[in-house]
Every structure is written in structure tokens, then in C-alpha cells.
């Protein structure tokens, strides 16, 4: 059954174990991870951000963008802008859903 959010059809979701397997296939890995949120089209999404060891290959980028819960980012070191990093964010759920689930548990 297809999943829809705000009238848009969602594609398949990537899970962390699948991400780790893809990174291993492409001889890449992650050096750090943290929980964060992003805001897109007025909706806040919550997820886990993975900082990669090496830049992503075009093939890996193509693979990752097939999933509806993946966002790709680039960054650089604060005091050495020539040092670049690649990030992959796996979105869990919308913030409104996450907050309401907290209230449901009380």
C-alpha cells in the first residue's frame, strides 16, 4: 500500500542497517552521528545525521536519493573551510507526530 503525506506519495524508506551496508560496499563509513531536525516546506522532520569519512561517489548519491527519508548535505570545518564533509540524514518522522507520541505515552 502506498504511503502519502500532505498529498504526496512517499517512496521507500532507508533504514540505518541498509545505509551501513551501502557505505561498506562503497568503501566509505561514518565518523560521527547525532540527532537533529530540519524544516522543509513548513514541516519539521526529526532524524539521525551521519558524518561520512570520505566524500560520496556519484553512484552512492544516486542510490541514496531513491529513498524518501534521506537528505544529503555538505559541510566544512569551522576554521579550515578547505576541509569538506559529506552528511547523510535519515528522517524518522515529522516533529508533530513525534511530539504527539510523547503525549500519548503519559
N, C-alpha and C positions, 0 to 999 in steps of 0.2 A: 504494500500500500504506500503510495506517495505521501510525503510529508510536506505541509505547507506552513509558512509563517508570513503573516501580513500579505497573503495572496500570492506569494512567490513559492514556486516549487523548489524544495531543497534537494540537493544531490546527496551522494553517500557521505557518511561521516568517517573520518580517520581516527583511530584510537592510538594511544601512546605506544603500545607494543608494535603496531604496524609501522609507526614513524621510526622507531628504533631499528626495525628490520630494514627499512628503506635506506636509512643513513648508513647502516653497516654495508649494504650492497654497494653504495656509492663511496665507500671508504671515507666516511665522514662520521662525526659524532657530535655530542654536545658537551660543553664545559660547565654550563650553569643553567639553572631553570628557576623560575619564580612565578607566582600567581599574579595576575593583573587583570585589567579590564580595558576595553576600547569602546568608543562610541561611534556608531555608524548609522547614518540616516535617522538620528534622534533616538536610537535604541542603544542601550549599554549592554555589552556582552562580556562575560567573565570567562577566563581560561588560563592555561599554562603556557608560558613563553619559554622556549628553549634557545639558548645562545649556542650557535654551531661552532665547531672547531675551525672549519675552513669555509670559504665561500661556496655557495651552492652551484652545482653544474646546471646547465640549461635543461638537461634531461630530468634532473631531480625537481627543478622548479615546475616543469610541465606535469610531472607525476603528482606533485602536491596540490597544484591548483585545480585538480579534478574533484577535490573534496570540498564540501560546502562549509565545513567548520575549520578550515585552515586559512590563516592570514600570514603573509610573508613580509618581513621588514628588513631594512638595512640600518646600521648604526655605525658610529665611530667612537674612539676613545676620547674622553673629555679633553685631555691635554696633549693628545697626539692624533689630530684628525686624519693623518695618513694611515692609521691603523683602523681597518674596517672590520665589521662583524655582520654576520647574517643571523636572522632570528626567524623562528617558526612559532606561530601561536596556534594552539589547538583550543578552539572555543568550546566551552561546556554548555552554557545556557545563557539565556538573557537574564540580566540583573533582576528584572521584575519577577521572573519565575523563581530565581534563587532566593530573593528576599521573602517571597510569599511562602516558599517551602520552609524557611526558618520559623515563620509564624505558625505554620501548620504543625510543627513538632512540639509546640508548647502545650 
